[in-house]
Amino acid sequence: MLIGIGGLLMLICIVWFVVLSVQTGASSGEKVIWVIVNLLFQPLAGIIFYAVKKQGLVPMVLGIIGVVLYGYGFTTSIGEVLR
């Protein structure tokens, strides 16, 4: 259950940051780089994006919560599988 919620929060975070990347990029090259980085390296990319652009606090927090929930759900489900 927590894996699904964490995954959904991560998906929302990624889409939100991709939209922010396209909206706030100065040039086409910068937009493409931010989109690729945000697609591949969330939530670390979200933290860096927020530090550089000073935008995207809410999706950054959602991404961090999503990773925590996903990780906790994954570790608890592995324990059940191994029994």
MDAnalysis code that builds the backbone (N, CA, C; Angstrom):
import MDAnalysis as mda
import numpy as np

u = mda.Universe.empty(249, n_residues=83, atom_resindex=np.repeat(np.arange(83), 3), trajectory=True)
u.add_TopologyAttr("name", ["N", "CA", "C"] * 83)
u.add_TopologyAttr("resid", np.arange(1, 84))
u.add_TopologyAttr("resname", ["MET", "LEU", "ILE", "GLY", "ILE", "GLY", "GLY", "LEU", "LEU", "MET", "LEU", "ILE", "CYS", "ILE", "VAL", "TRP", "PHE", "VAL", "VAL", "LEU", "SER", "VAL", "GLN", "THR", "GLY", "ALA", "SER", "SER", "GLY", "GLU", "LYS", "VAL", "ILE", "TRP", "VAL", "ILE", "VAL", "ASN", "LEU", "LEU", "PHE", "GLN", "PRO", "LEU", "ALA", "GLY", "ILE", "ILE", "PHE", "TYR", "ALA", "VAL", "LYS", "LYS", "GLN", "GLY", "LEU", "VAL", "PRO", "MET", "VAL", "LEU", "GLY", "ILE", "ILE", "GLY", "VAL", "VAL", "LEU", "TYR", "GLY", "TYR", "GLY", "PHE", "THR", "THR", "SER", "ILE", "GLY", "GLU", "VAL", "LEU", "ARG"])
u.atoms.positions = np.array([
    [0.822, -1.192, 0.000],
    [0.000, 0.000, 0.000],
    [0.875, 1.268, 0.000],
    [1.878, 1.286, 0.882],
    [2.748, 2.464, 0.944],
    [3.598, 2.599, -0.314],
    [3.928, 1.469, -0.943],
    [4.690, 1.529, -2.189],
    [3.879, 2.259, -3.255],
    [2.588, 1.960, -3.342],
    [1.725, 2.614, -4.326],
    [1.569, 4.099, -4.074],
    [1.374, 4.471, -2.813],
    [1.233, 5.888, -2.475],
    [2.540, 6.625, -2.742],
    [3.655, 6.029, -2.345],
    [4.958, 6.649, -2.589],
    [5.251, 6.788, -4.072],
    [4.916, 5.759, -4.846],
    [5.114, 5.820, -6.290],
    [4.258, 6.887, -6.947],
    [3.022, 7.014, -6.485],
    [2.125, 8.040, -7.024],
    [2.640, 9.440, -6.703],
    [3.109, 9.641, -5.468],
    [3.672, 10.944, -5.111],
    [4.911, 11.252, -5.949],
    [5.739, 10.245, -6.199],
    [6.921, 10.455, -7.042],
    [6.522, 10.814, -8.472],
    [5.504, 10.151, -9.005],
    [5.044, 10.463, -10.357],
    [4.531, 11.893, -10.447],
    [3.748, 12.306, -9.455],
    [3.251, 13.682, -9.422],
    [4.416, 14.665, -9.346],
    [5.401, 14.348, -8.515],
    [6.591, 15.192, -8.365],
    [7.339, 15.332, -9.689],
    [7.545, 14.222, -10.380],
    [8.287, 14.249, -11.643],
    [7.560, 15.077, -12.693],
    [6.264, 14.855, -12.836],
    [5.487, 15.609, -13.830],
    [5.503, 17.094, -13.489],
    [5.336, 17.409, -12.229],
    [5.318, 18.805, -11.788],
    [6.653, 19.482, -12.096],
    [7.758, 18.796, -11.807],
    [9.070, 19.385, -12.080],
    [9.359, 19.494, -13.569],
    [8.873, 18.573, -14.371],
    [9.059, 18.686, -15.821],
    [8.324, 19.918, -16.338],
    [7.106, 20.134, -15.868],
    [6.348, 21.323, -16.276],
    [7.061, 22.594, -15.813],
    [7.540, 22.608, -14.569],
    [8.290, 23.772, -14.081],
    [9.564, 24.002, -14.886],
    [10.234, 22.925, -15.261],
    [11.463, 23.052, -16.051],
    [11.195, 23.715, -17.389],
    [10.114, 23.326, -18.024],
    [9.773, 23.896, -19.328],
    [9.337, 25.350, -19.178],
    [8.634, 25.661, -18.111],
    [8.141, 27.022, -17.923],
    [9.237, 28.004, -17.520],
    [10.252, 27.553, -16.792],
    [11.224, 28.491, -16.239],
    [12.566, 28.499, -16.961],
    [12.759, 27.639, -17.940],
    [14.043, 27.605, -18.639],
    [14.253, 28.837, -19.491],
    [15.470, 29.352, -19.491],
    [15.777, 30.549, -20.268],
    [15.936, 30.222, -21.747],
    [16.620, 29.126, -22.040],
    [16.826, 28.737, -23.431],
    [16.322, 27.319, -23.633],
    [16.221, 26.914, -24.892],
    [15.747, 25.564, -25.188],
    [16.693, 24.505, -24.635],
    [17.988, 24.761, -24.709],
    [18.961, 23.808, -24.188],
    [18.838, 23.620, -22.684],
    [18.644, 24.736, -21.981],
    [18.476, 24.658, -20.530],
    [17.209, 23.895, -20.166],
    [16.132, 24.134, -20.919],
    [14.885, 23.424, -20.661],
    [15.062, 21.920, -20.850],
    [15.728, 21.529, -21.928],
    [15.932, 20.105, -22.215],
    [16.787, 19.453, -21.137],
    [17.837, 20.123, -20.713],
    [18.706, 19.562, -19.670],
    [17.942, 19.380, -18.365],
    [17.171, 20.382, -17.956],
    [16.411, 20.264, -16.715],
    [15.359, 19.169, -16.818],
    [14.699, 19.043, -17.971],
    [13.691, 17.989, -18.130],
    [14.335, 16.616, -18.003],
    [15.463, 16.396, -18.678],
    [16.136, 15.097, -18.623],
    [16.618, 14.800, -17.204],
    [17.218, 15.781, -16.559],
    [17.714, 15.580, -15.190],
    [16.550, 15.280, -14.243],
    [15.444, 16.001, -14.388],
    [14.293, 15.772, -13.512],
    [13.625, 14.431, -13.781],
    [13.664, 13.963, -14.996],
    [13.092, 12.646, -15.286],
    [13.931, 11.508, -14.716],
    [15.243, 11.677, -14.724],
    [16.125, 10.571, -14.360],
    [16.563, 10.554, -12.897],
    [16.636, 11.699, -12.255],
    [17.286, 11.759, -10.949],
    [16.434, 12.389, -9.851],
    [15.171, 12.034, -9.775],
    [14.337, 12.549, -8.692],
    [14.602, 11.744, -7.442],
    [14.535, 12.278, -6.254],
    [14.245, 13.638, -5.825],
    [15.484, 14.532, -5.739],
    [16.670, 13.975, -5.980],
    [17.893, 14.781, -5.920],
    [17.835, 15.946, -6.906],
    [17.319, 15.682, -8.097],
    [17.193, 16.752, -9.095],
    [16.226, 17.833, -8.628],
    [15.185, 17.443, -7.922],
    [14.245, 18.420, -7.394],
    [14.872, 19.327, -6.358],
    [15.719, 18.747, -5.517],
    [16.407, 19.544, -4.508],
    [17.360, 20.532, -5.179],
    [18.092, 20.061, -6.189],
    [19.014, 20.942, -6.909],
    [18.241, 22.018, -7.671],
    [17.139, 21.635, -8.316],
    [16.311, 22.599, -9.055],
    [15.814, 23.688, -8.111],
    [15.348, 23.285, -6.938],
    [14.857, 24.273, -5.977],
    [15.982, 25.191, -5.497],
    [17.158, 24.641, -5.268],
    [18.283, 25.457, -4.799],
    [18.732, 26.457, -5.858],
    [18.682, 26.049, -7.132],
    [19.143, 26.921, -8.211],
    [18.068, 27.925, -8.623],
    [16.850, 27.455, -8.825],
    [15.782, 28.299, -9.382],
    [14.900, 28.966, -8.333],
    [14.948, 28.500, -7.092],
    [14.083, 29.004, -6.016],
    [12.604, 28.844, -6.362],
    [12.280, 27.767, -7.063],
    [10.895, 27.423, -7.386],
    [10.722, 25.926, -7.187],
    [9.511, 25.525, -6.818],
    [9.217, 24.109, -6.722],
    [9.361, 23.508, -5.339],
    [9.052, 24.271, -4.302],
    [9.151, 23.736, -2.948],
    [8.140, 22.610, -2.716],
    [6.907, 22.808, -3.137],
    [5.863, 21.795, -2.904],
    [6.170, 20.489, -3.627],
    [6.522, 20.495, -4.922],
    [6.843, 19.204, -5.544],
    [8.106, 18.571, -4.961],
    [9.049, 19.378, -4.492],
    [10.243, 18.815, -3.872],
    [9.872, 18.061, -2.592],
    [9.020, 18.652, -1.770],
    [8.583, 17.997, -0.541],
    [7.778, 16.746, -0.869],
    [6.907, 16.815, -1.877],
    [6.147, 15.629, -2.292],
    [7.076, 14.506, -2.741],
    [8.115, 14.858, -3.461],
    [9.063, 13.850, -3.924],
    [9.804, 13.190, -2.779],
    [10.210, 13.967, -1.801],
    [10.918, 13.411, -0.647],
    [9.989, 12.511, 0.162],
    [8.761, 12.950, 0.382],
    [7.785, 12.115, 1.093],
    [7.512, 10.836, 0.303],
    [7.408, 10.959, -1.019],
    [7.177, 9.786, -1.859],
    [8.295, 8.770, -1.761],
    [9.540, 9.243, -1.755],
    [10.685, 8.330, -1.634],
    [10.687, 7.644, -0.273],
    [10.389, 8.394, 0.774],
    [10.366, 7.809, 2.118],
    [9.272, 6.748, 2.213],
    [8.072, 7.062, 1.728],
    [6.979, 6.088, 1.779],
    [7.275, 4.868, 0.920],
    [7.831, 5.091, -0.248],
    [8.171, 3.974, -1.138],
    [9.229, 3.087, -0.491],
    [10.254, 3.690, 0.064],
    [11.315, 2.916, 0.708],
    [10.815, 2.142, 1.912],
    [9.993, 2.777, 2.743],
    [9.450, 2.096, 3.914],
    [8.532, 0.951, 3.493],
    [7.689, 1.212, 2.512],
    [6.795, 0.156, 2.020],
    [7.560, -0.996, 1.406],
    [8.627, -0.676, 0.705],
    [9.445, -1.726, 0.080],
    [10.135, -2.582, 1.134],
    [10.718, -1.946, 2.143],
    [11.433, -2.719, 3.161],
    [10.485, -3.574, 3.993],
    [9.289, -3.082, 4.275],
    [8.343, -3.900, 5.038],
    [7.779, -5.032, 4.200],
    [7.606, -4.817, 2.912],
    [7.076, -5.902, 2.068],
    [8.133, -6.973, 1.807],
    [9.397, -6.611, 1.775],
    [10.467, -7.602, 1.611],
    [10.509, -8.526, 2.818],
    [10.305, -7.973, 4.000],
    [10.260, -8.788, 5.209],
    [9.155, -9.820, 5.167],
    [8.004, -9.461, 4.607],
    [6.890, -10.404, 4.492],
    [7.163, -11.466, 3.445],
    [7.851, -11.108, 2.387],
    [8.159, -12.060, 1.331],
    [9.162, -13.104, 1.808],
    [10.119, -12.671, 2.602],
    [11.178, -13.573, 3.061],
    [10.724, -14.561, 4.134],
    [9.577, -14.351, 4.738],
    [9.083, -15.270, 5.770],
    [8.582, -16.537, 5.199],
])
